[in-house]
Amino acid sequence: MLRRSLRSVSGSSLALLLAVPGCYSGLSASPEADGLSAGEAGDEEGDEEGDEAGEDAGDDAGDDGAGDDDGGEPVAPFQPSDPESYARKVKLLLTGEPVSEVELDAIRTDPESLQDLVRGWTETDAFRVKMLDFFTVTFHQEQITKANIVSQLRGDDATGNFNPRNELYTNLTESFARTAWGIVEQGRPFTEVATTRRWMMTTAMMSFLVAADDDPTKGQQHTFYHNSPPAGMGAGSSVAQQVANRAWYVPSNCVDPSYTSNRRFFVLPALMGRLPAAGCDNFDANAVMNNGDFSDWREVELVTLGPDDDKTPYWDIPALRNAATLGLEIPRTGFFSTPAFLAKWRSNEDNSFRVTTNQALIVALGQSFDDEDGTLPLDESGLSDDHADPTTVCYGCHKNLDPMRDFFLKEFDPDFYSALDEKADVQPSFSFFGEVSEGEDLTDFGQAIAAHPFFAGAWVQKLCFLANSQECNPDDPEFERIREGFIASGYDFRELVIELFSSPLVTGAARTMTHDTNEFLVSINRKAHMCHTLETRLSMTGLCNGNNNVAQAAPEDAWSRGSATPFQPATSSLFYAATMDAFCDRVAKAVVDEADSPLQSTDMEGSLRFLVEVVMDLPPGDSRHYMARTALEDHVEDATLLTQNNRIVLESAFTLACTSPFFTSVGY
């Protein structure tokens, strides 16, 4: 396409813009360091700059002790990151917003001022949005689908006739991230993510939880009618009458004469306006649940019902709308008992919640079961016969894992995570790396996790992964300082963010022990950061939406089964470059000359300034500002020789800025 072909017309400055991210400290300042030879860079000046940068990098690496004087592992090369780079990195990660000239001047004048700036950035709504994304992935709440959630209502995996509104999946996905953010915002101890029974929920989600609280094979009969109502009911029956009689008016003859069912996976979607079993695919506008029931977020206290306590029916939507507490028989607690977590980490009869238990410990404590853990359980009553022999290799893990899985086995069916008719007769206990405690239910499991000494370090490390796309060395004195400060603050998560993101562990402003073993990485900008950053800087939404959007091909952060390390592609590739090229080209078409867009082809000067200072995040005081501005001006000048269509010219300039390492990398 013409728009992409225009990218080849600029010279050496363009080569600098197109340097591929995914590099390491001290190696990203020149085309040569990013895999381009001096000849490929385009001219003699670029050649000389590349040579000088390479020589400086080599000198500095030698000065920093990259040799192996002690005969051990060589120390990784290190060059301190400059304020221009680490200010951009930290603010992008925390808010997605560009660094202002005032902020950059403040950090240059006094590097210690970064901490105050970080504190201010954590008070913004942009930070809240960033943390919601982070919590959703880190607490393993994503990936809900019809196929992995229906079993909690149905007791099997068949999806036929289960067609709730898509907003329900969104509610279930977002609930615990919102809950965790509430803990942060209120300054409560972050250990509550394992113990809290105060969940952020909507009316629709509350209805789901109640529906999932009983044996799916049992339930009261419901009638859906149009022309043949039950006695005493009709088209004009109030919602209260319909609730009391479990008889629901459908404004369509698709249920003529009527349809009856006692299965919750039929009834719950029907309350939302979806009854495909009767051929009524969509009557949302006249359903008992309305749009507001999927957006009325509030904190709801979960309480455990006793044998004689009444439960609000899942179909009593008016009562649920007004409820500040929700009574359930299952003592749902913390992140690990949410429908989303259980849906992501499905078990079966043979596995019987081992994967669920292990993933819960990975989330909260950053550690999987290990056969070198010598901690003995209180007893071995829950140990599977297959793994009870101490002479087998499996015993080392299962002696701790099997009694712990009983926390889940007591409440849920192991195949489908649906509720049991009666609680299982098991005695759970917790034993993990030196900590042992007896327990009765999921609340005790949460308390044991929250009290474990691994908790603080695990969350410092998770933020290291967020910031650096690689781990920090847990033996690093700077890591330990931050971990101890997190504990001393009463597990204040915001204070943890402030300390870590103003630390050289993240900024690279000074060498720490972590940099001796892990070379300071300049990572690619993965999907979540990429989409949020671009939408924030353009003040537009939906740029990455849609299943067919090329953004779906961009790398994402993810957690795989059994791994305490997230999957985080950090280096560039031809596939990443092609994805970014196609994505930026597509976004260019969507934003240039649109109403309220900052990019107007009738104002080329203002648009170029916006591309450099906002999209590329290079304020005038940044030493690379002039180079970037010159490259874009040269590009526009050359492009106008090929087309007189200023919109296409500006779209091409946007694509160039968007695919530059100043946007496609974190901390360049």
Summary of the structure (lengths in Angstrom):
residues: 668
radius of gyration: 28.4
end to end distance: 29.0
largest distance: 91.7
contacts: 2290
relative contact order: 0.13
helix: 50%
strand: 7%
